[in-house]
């Protein structure tokens, strides 16, 4: 610990001598600076990559994916769009299985919709906006602080840019025996998280998220933040309101022409004239699966 603090102190002195600028030296100062820089942006867009690899009770799981994240401020609201595709492979002994997954999340600042698709099945739900999902540093710090101790670590160079590093160490190490500390890297000028690493208790990286091709304050088309419920998908509402899947539009019933004889409805007997001494013809009961047309 002393060695780490010594290295961090030397780094601060050197950077201060080179830049001549005031540096954030405490966790609270870094958090405030990061949040302030992030809130200044009108819009942010970036590419994401996620790599995950971990051992699980005699087996292993490996996942690789990528996508994009877009945020834009409009009338005091944070609009957001997140798209991800990933491929996950699980191995147990000689057996292995691979699954592909897609995820789309859109927020209009008032509600957030998430659509996920895996193994041909689509699910969607609606909830209140979650800032940490779209890069709000303050929301991340608040959520992580509930079950983690936040610490300031030595600065890092991420893709050629200086980044503050904040570690999140679990308060209860037994709560999840598979997870250790998290390492969050924030660009010192942008205030944007540009890298996150999750470790296991043995300090081995098990998940790494990186952001690249970052674009700041470039206009994003408004339609990127408009949610449209896919046909045939019901949205599960997690806000306490009704489901948001719109009912399909029905065409107005057309009235038959007055002078045109009406055909009887399907499966309804026709009104045939009754012959004297003869019972009218009756349809036989329909047996399911017999005579039905295939779709």
N, C-alpha and C positions, 0 to 999 in steps of 0.2 A: 504493500500500500504506500509506504514511504517513497519507494522508488518511483511509483506511478505519479505521486504528487510532485516529486522532484522533477520528473520529465515534463509534467504539465506546466510547472512553474517556469522552467527554462524556455519552453515553447512560447509562453505568454510574453516573457521578456524579449525574446528575439523578434517575435511578430510586432510587438509594440515599438521596438527600435527601428524596424524596417518600414513600418507603415506610418508611424507617428500618430495613429488614430487611437481614440479611446476604445478599449476592448471590454466586452462583458466578461466578468471574472467569477460570477456566482451563478448558481442554477437559476435563481429568480431573475437575474438580469438577462440571462440567455433566453429564458422563456418569454420575457417581456419583449425583447428585441425581435425574436422570431415571430411572435404573434403580430407585432406592429408592422413588420415588413410584409407578412402574408396578407394582412387586411388592406394594404394599399393597392393591391392588384385589382384591376377591372376584370381580367380574365386570365386563366391559366390552362394550358393544354400540354399533355405529355404522353409519351409511350411508357408502358409498364412491362416488366418481365418478372415472373415469379418462378423460383426453383425451390423444390421441397424434397427432402430425402430423409427418411428416418426408419429405424429398426423397430419392429413391433412383435414381441413374443414369438421368436422363431421365424419371423418373416420380415419383409421390408415393404416400404411404400415410397414411390418416387413420382413426382408430379412436375411437369413443366408447362408453363403457359405464358400468355402475353395479352396485351390489350391497350386500351387508351383511357385516359381520364380527362374530362373537360369541365371546367367550372367558370361561371360568369355571374357577376353581380348585376342585378336589375331591380330598380325600385326598392332597394334595401333588402332584397332577398338574394340568397345564393342558389343559382341554378346549377345543376350538375348532371353529368352523364358519365357512366362507367361501363365499359364493355370488356369482357374477358373470355378467352377460350383456353382450355387446358386439357392435357392428357395425363391421366393417372394410371400407373402400373403397380399392381400389388403382386408380390411373390411370396409363396409359402412352399418351401422345399423345391420340388421340381415343377410345381404348378404356378401359373401366373395368369393374371387377367388384366385387361386394359379397358379403361372407360374414358370417354370424352365428355366434357362438360362445357356448356356455354352459359354466360350470365350477362344480363343487361340490367342496369339500374339507372333510373331517371328521377330527378327531383325538380319540382317547379318552385321550390322554396317553401311550399305549404305542405306538400305530401311527397313521399318517395314510393316509387313502384319498383319492384324487383321481379325479373323474369328469369328463371333458370331452366335449363334443359339438359337432361341426362338420360341415356338409354332410351331415347325416343319419347320420354315423358316431359311435359312442360308444366311448370308450376309458377304461379304469380301471387304476390301479396303486396299490400299497400300498408304503409306505416308513416309515422312522423319522421321528418328529416333527421339524419344522424350526421352531424358535422364531421366526426372523426373518420367516417367512411370516405369523405371527399377531401381530406387533407387539412382540416381545421386544426392547427396545432393546439390551441387552447382546449378543444374538445378531447384531443388525444391525451393531454396531460391530466385533465380531470378524471377521465375514465381509468387510465393507467394508475393514477395515484390512489385509487380505491384499494387495490390489491398488490401494489408494487411500491417500492421505495425508489424514488427518482434521484439519480446522481449525475453530476456533470463529469464527463470523461475528456480525454485529450482530443483536440481537433483532428479531423481527418481530411484527406484530399480525395474527393469523389469526382471522377471524370474531369480532373483538372481544375476543380473549384473547391474552395475552402468550405468546410462544413463543421458546424457545432455537433457534438455527439452527446446525447443524453441516454444513459442506461436506465432500464427499468428492471429492478431486481425483485422477485417475488417475496412478499413478506412472510408467507407461509409456504415453505419449500415442499411441504407434503401435500399441498392442495392438488397439484398436478405433477406427479413424479416424472413425467416425460418432458417437462418444460423447465428451462432455466431462465436466464436473463434475456432481455431484449435490448437491442442497440438501435437507436433512431438517429439518423444523420440529417441535419437541416442546413440547407444552403445559407451561408452567412449574409448574403445580400438579398436573396429572394424570400427567405423565410419559409421555403417549401421543403418538405421532406423528400430527399433525393435517394435515400437508401434506408432499408430496415433489415436487420438480421436477428433471427430468433435462434437461440442456442438451447441445447439440452443441458441437464445438470452437470454433464462432464465438459461443458464449454465447447461442444462440437456444434457447428452451424447445422441447423435442420431446415431452415427456411430463409431465403434471401429475396427481398423485393427491391428492384432498382427502377429508377425513373430516368428517361433520356429524351432527347429531342424536345426539350422544354421550350414552350413559346409563352411569352408574357405579354398581356394586354393586346393580343390580336383578336379582332372581332370574330365571334362564333355565331353562325346562323341560329336564329331563335328556334327554328323547328327541331334542332338537335335536343331540345329540352322539353319536347312535347310527348307525352305518353299516349300510346295507342294500344288498346287491349287486343291481342291477337285473337283471331276467330277461333272459337271453340275452347278458349281458356277462361276459366272463372278465377277472378281475383279474390284471394282471401284477405279480408279486411282486419288489420291489426290496430286500427285506430278507434274501434268501438262503433264505427258507422256501418252502413250497409255495404255489401260487396259492390265493386265498381265495374264489374263486367257488364257492358251495355246489352240490353236485350236486342235480338235481331229485329230489324224493321220489318213490319208486316205490310204487305200490299193490301190496299182496300179491296174488300169483296166487290165483285162486279155483279150487278143485278142482271138477270137474264132478260132478254127482250120479251115484251109482253106477248107478242104474236108467235113466239117460238116455243114449241112444245118442250117441256123440261124432261131431261133424261133422269131416271131414278138414280139416287146415289149408289156408289159401289156397295156391294153386299146387301142391298135392300131389294126385296121382292118387287117385281113389277105388278102393277094393278091389271091383271088379266081378267077378262069377263068370265064369270062363273057359268059353266055349262050345267044345265039341269041334271041332277042325279050324280054329279061328279064333284069330288072334293078338289079344291084349288091346289095347285102344285106348290110344295113346300121345299125350300132349300135345305140340304143336309147340313148338319153342324160341321164347321170347319176344323180339321185336325191340324194342329201346329206343325209346320215343317213339311206338310204335304201340299203340293200345288203352289206353294209360295214362290214368288220370283226372287232369285238371288239378286242382291244389290250389285 
